[in-house]
Amino acid sequence: MVISEPDGNFLVKVGFLKIQHKYEIVFTLPDIPSLGDLCPAPVPNPHLRVNDIKPAAEGGVRVVCEYTAHQEGVLQEEMLLVSEASDQACVRVRVQARVMDRHHGTPMLLEGVRCIGAELEYDSEQSDWQGFD
């Protein structure tokens, strides 16, 4: 669900996700003629990665990204899409997710969101370490 904000940026709500799972998020932004072709800004974000940006058949820009739910709660990750024509022109997109513990409830993914994998669970009690002698 893409929501246009008063400042010209966008909020993308993706629903209820499960912690330690990886999701593909596909959404379409409305056409912004002043920006032209867009590309992701080289801002590192370990939890949100833009995989593809291309014009949508129905108009606007189709964005495909990958998100890793890394902690519980209402989380917001930001991506910056910049114009290929002008360094100064950009649009900020916030991705908002409600992430729940792996033992509570069932994820409710909104349209355009799908689970593509789970991260390995780390449990310190399963260590082979025998301790100091």
C-alpha positions as CSV (number, residue, x, y, z in Angstrom):
1,M,0.0,0.0,0.0
2,V,1.7,3.2,-1.2
3,I,0.7,6.5,0.5
4,S,1.7,9.8,-0.8
5,E,2.9,12.2,1.9
6,P,2.4,16.0,1.9
7,D,6.2,16.6,1.4
8,G,6.2,14.7,-1.9
9,N,7.7,11.5,-0.5
10,F,6.0,8.1,-0.1
11,L,5.2,5.7,2.7
12,V,4.9,2.0,1.7
13,K,3.0,-0.2,4.3
14,V,3.8,-3.9,4.0
15,G,1.7,-5.5,6.8
16,F,2.6,-7.9,9.6
17,L,5.9,-9.7,9.0
18,K,7.7,-12.4,11.0
19,I,11.1,-11.8,12.5
20,Q,14.1,-13.4,10.9
21,H,12.3,-13.7,7.5
22,K,13.2,-12.2,4.2
23,Y,10.5,-10.6,2.0
24,E,10.3,-9.4,-1.6
25,I,8.3,-6.1,-1.8
26,V,6.9,-4.9,-5.1
27,F,5.2,-1.5,-5.3
28,T,4.4,1.1,-7.9
29,L,5.1,4.8,-7.4
30,P,3.1,7.4,-9.4
31,D,4.9,9.0,-12.3
32,I,7.0,12.0,-11.2
33,P,7.9,13.9,-14.4
34,S,10.4,16.2,-12.7
35,L,12.5,13.2,-11.7
36,G,12.7,11.3,-15.0
37,D,14.4,7.9,-14.7
38,L,15.2,6.8,-11.2
39,C,18.0,4.8,-9.6
40,P,18.7,3.8,-6.0
41,A,21.0,6.1,-4.0
42,P,24.2,4.4,-2.9
43,V,23.2,4.6,0.8
44,P,24.0,1.3,2.5
45,N,21.1,-0.3,4.4
46,P,21.7,-3.9,5.6
47,H,17.9,-4.6,5.9
48,L,16.4,-3.0,2.8
49,R,17.9,-3.4,-0.7
50,V,16.5,-2.2,-4.0
51,N,16.7,-4.9,-6.7
52,D,15.0,-3.3,-9.6
53,I,13.4,0.0,-10.8
54,K,11.6,0.2,-14.1
55,P,8.6,1.9,-15.7
56,A,5.3,0.2,-14.9
57,A,3.0,-0.9,-17.8
58,E,0.1,1.0,-16.1
59,G,2.2,4.2,-15.6
60,G,4.5,5.2,-12.9
61,V,7.6,3.4,-11.6
62,R,7.7,-0.3,-10.4
63,V,10.1,-0.9,-7.6
64,V,11.2,-4.3,-6.4
65,C,13.1,-4.5,-3.1
66,E,14.2,-7.1,-0.5
67,Y,13.6,-6.6,3.2
68,T,14.9,-8.6,6.1
69,A,12.8,-8.4,9.3
70,H,15.5,-8.1,11.9
71,Q,13.7,-7.0,15.1
72,E,10.3,-6.9,16.6
73,G,8.0,-3.8,16.6
74,V,6.9,-1.2,14.1
75,L,9.9,-0.7,11.9
76,Q,10.6,1.9,9.2
77,E,13.4,1.6,6.7
78,E,14.2,4.3,4.2
79,M,15.4,4.2,0.6
80,L,16.3,7.2,-1.5
81,L,15.6,7.1,-5.2
82,V,17.5,9.7,-7.2
83,S,17.1,11.1,-10.7
84,E,19.6,9.8,-13.3
85,A,19.4,13.3,-14.9
86,S,19.9,15.5,-11.8
87,D,21.9,14.8,-8.6
88,Q,19.6,17.2,-6.7
89,A,16.3,15.6,-7.6
90,C,15.2,12.6,-5.4
91,V,12.3,11.0,-3.7
92,R,12.4,9.4,-0.3
93,V,10.4,6.1,0.3
94,R,9.8,4.8,3.8
95,V,8.9,1.1,4.1
96,Q,6.8,0.5,7.3
97,A,6.4,-3.0,8.7
98,R,5.0,-4.5,11.8
99,V,7.4,-7.3,12.8
100,M,6.3,-9.9,15.3
101,D,8.1,-12.7,17.1
102,R,8.4,-16.0,15.4
103,H,6.2,-17.7,18.0
104,H,3.3,-15.2,17.9
105,G,0.6,-15.2,15.3
106,T,0.5,-15.5,11.5
107,P,2.0,-12.9,9.2
108,M,-0.5,-10.8,7.2
109,L,1.2,-9.6,4.1
110,L,-0.3,-6.8,2.1
111,E,-0.5,-6.9,-1.7
112,G,2.9,-7.0,-3.5
113,V,4.7,-8.6,-0.5
114,R,5.9,-12.3,-0.4
115,C,8.1,-14.3,1.8
116,I,11.2,-15.5,0.0
117,G,13.0,-17.2,2.9
118,A,13.9,-17.5,6.6
119,E,17.1,-16.6,8.3
120,L,18.8,-19.4,10.3
121,E,17.8,-19.3,13.9
122,Y,20.6,-18.9,16.3
123,D,20.2,-20.4,19.8
124,S,23.1,-20.0,22.2
125,E,22.0,-23.1,24.2
126,Q,22.8,-25.3,21.3
127,S,26.5,-24.7,21.6
128,D,29.1,-27.5,21.4
129,W,31.5,-25.6,23.5
130,Q,32.5,-27.6,26.7
131,G,33.7,-24.6,28.7
132,F,37.0,-24.0,30.4
133,D,38.8,-26.9,32.1
